[in-house]
Amino acid sequence: MKVVLTGATGFIGGAIARRLLDRGDELTVLARDPSAAASLAQRGANVATGSLLDPNAIARAARGADVLVHAAGIPSPRASARALRWTLVAGTENVLSAARHAGLERVVTISSADVTLANVDRVHWDEKRDLAQLPIGERARALRLAEEIALSTSDAELAVTALRPGWVWGPGDLSTLPELVREARSGGIRMFGDGRNLVATTYVDTLADAVIAAARAPGAPGQAYYVGDPEFLELREFLQQLSRTLTLPAPRPGPPFALVYPLAVLRAGRGGATLPEEILRRARSTLFDVQKAIAELDFRATISVDEGMKRLSSWVNEVGGLDAVLAKARPLPDEATLEREASAAGA
């Protein structure tokens, strides 16, 4: 396949890029700073300079490609609402416009299970289950809007598929993992209650495999698919494995959800230490039905959590340990920089 990829210098996009290059696909990556994609260029990727907020740059990079994979995003709900809208919503609109202008036939976009984030347990939810209201949190609402725009754009000329991973984890994570390391070193990763709630996780290379399956599957256009790890784990089990793997203090139980969540809601917007959506992601049970992806994408999650933890440990050692991971941590998007990029692109 000839693939153009956004977000290739990030966690999820980087995993997708490496998987495509391993397969021998022809890859073009869009990067604001070409030097950030130097390692991918050394492996044979073409690097196109451009911003996610510049549809003309995206269209130039996409000409001649078979599929555009849109993996650029913001993993943290602590980014400003404006930065989330610029990156997740406007960025998705620009990608779709550019793909159509360049004559592409397929787009695969990375959405999130957070498009249904609510104060409910989402156990055995499939793609037919939806919310009666908007999801909770600025990031979840921006993700939901971006996915709706993407899927409503899908037609006979441009097929669009959205993938909904759970908690994405694994090697290359310089956004969420550094936060967890800092938290663990301050006494253990915090749970709300005893952590017996189920947690839907998605190893990053499993997500990369799902992208490839979606790019090739005939039944994928205009559809959203949950993708996740093959095991069903409680939060405490997953965090215990993560902490042992990284030689960190064990996760710690905390006050019950029924106490901390209402307080977080009251403090939201006033600089509360923990956002309501952060509590929901750790306290409410999530278990998504991936049968649709299995049936329509011919997708199978083959990497166990144990194997993923081994690969994560190897990567941490390769980069120089946890202190090196902390030193390389990616900051939240700079709102002023995004506005300059949008202005330069005429947005």
Secondary structure, 3 states (H helix, E strand, C coil): CEEEEECCCCHHHHHHHHHHHHHCCEEEEEECCHHHHHHHHHCCCEEEECCCCCHHHHHHHHCCCCEEEECCCCCCCCCCHHHHHHHHHHHHHHHHHHHHHCCCCEEEEECCHHHHCCCCCEEEECCCCCCCCCCCCHHHHHHHHHHHHHHHHCCCCCEEEEEEECEEECCCCCCHHHHHHHHHHCCCCECCECCCCEECEEEHHHHHHHHHHHHHCCCCCCEEEEECCCCCEEHHHHHHHHHHHCCCCCCECECCHHHHHHHHHHHCCCCCCCCHHHHHHHHCCEEECCHHHHHHHCCCCCCCHHHHHHHHHHHHHHHCCHHHHHHCCCCCCCHHHHHHHHHHCCC
